[in-house]
Amino acid sequence: MDKEKLFEEISDNINACRSCPLYEMRIKAVPGEGSLDSEIIFIGEGPGREEDLTGRPFVGAAGRLLDELLKTIGLARSDVFIGNIVKCRPPGNRVPNPKEVEACLPYLYAQIAIIQPRIVCTLGNTPLNTLVADKLTIGAIHGQVLTKDGFDFFPMYHTAAALYHNELKSVLEKDFLKLGELVSNLNEK
């Protein structure tokens, strides 16, 4: 079966999922989108209000900032894959609880297995703690490459954090420049 069919099957399963109570409040599930051949994927915490309305990841103000930052390193949204730890919006944009994360992780792992990225960019503490190691903080580890399970993880602040805390925008911009260098090095190999 080809990648697109497999991904479509996973997306159908996400849209029909009732594994945790988040499905009761969702307008639309947000499976994720982008290139299934991407060497880079971006993983956030969970959908926000705009994402819940559209079924697409990172489409609000945080998504517009992500698009701008991608352009600075010569990439477009269509060049990468963008998803979240949980596929339905937690009420009030709260941090997803462990049962919600546990319910969604098999979907994310299946997506990662299909895409086989070289770099997994975690945006914020929740994806960092879920995918790399518990108790790490984005403030201490952002912009560094961490290796786990054969993947290079590149933790960064979430774009929403940079919108709420203006001083983080320059930190995020610098981390994106480092990411651009990593991508260039991948392309040279």
Phi, psi and omega in degrees: 000139182280165184304316183298317180295316179299316180295320178298321178296315178298315180299318177300318179295321178295315181296334180261357188297139174224033185284344177214166184295348181299332181298332183294334185255350186287150168270309175221141170287159182234088183295330186116165182202162176132196183286128177277357177251011185291144173275349183232134170235149177246128181237119175262191183280304183187166180295147172259194184300311181297321180293320178297325180286324187260337185079013181241144180280148172050058179249352177275205181300320179295325177290322177296321177294319177301315178301316179298316181293322176300318179301325182295340178247020174077023179240156174242163177308322182290348180274343186236171172252138181234127179211191181219163175296308175255150188259356176234151184289124171290144182303136178065019182058029178291165176293134179296144179277166184303323179292323178293317178298314181300323180292326184268336186305321178302325177295313180297316179298323178294320178296316179297320180297324178289314186284321183053058182291158174273329181229130175249112178269115176267129182254097179102176184290321185299309178293326177299309181292327181284316188264335185250292181197137177295150175076003170283151176239141182299326180297328181271337193239354184303146176076010178246146177272127176240138181249133178205136176053035177080005179245146171267123178258139179233093182287138176220161172296150175290144180299329178296324179298322179291333177286325181273335181231092188307329181295340179280344182298317180292327176296315180296320178298318178295319178295324177294324176297320175297318177299318178302320177295318178300316180297317178299318179295323177298317183290337179279340183280000000 
